[in-house]
């Protein structure tokens, strides 16, 4: 049950913080960020002043992390993801940032759920020159994790809206085979 809800400015974003008492907590608070909503669970004995101090403490950390991610966003990749979202997913998906990264050796992409990096998508530089339908598949795969943060049947059914799934997976399996890797581990 929510004790109260408040909104705070975090750079260009407005974050909604919902504070909930959690009887399982004794001394420390826990928070989870999803999209622009933060659920802050606090011990029932925590005073309003302590809760307000906690909000003041975590807000700058969130602002710093989200500004850094926004600065690193690749505008072309963002445009590509937005076009895929509109065309195949009805524009219903939202994420914070998307960028190319050089430090992904085996995975092709990743999408963070929760915490200060919620909604940050990273795509491996190694696929930048792969066929467009494969890059689009990897981007579609990662943005779909914003709705389904797992690889259950719902996720695969939803991703199937992108018409090149099987073709792209075939390409990825071929690359994995040629490199002696497991194709499934490339898309975890």
Beta strands, then each sheet from edge to edge (+ up, - down):
strand 1: 2-10
strand 2: 13-21
strand 3: 30-34
strand 4: 37-42
strand 5: 97-101
strand 6: 109-111
strand 7: 120-124
sheet 1: 1+ 2- 4- 3+
sheet 2: 5+ 7+ 6-
end
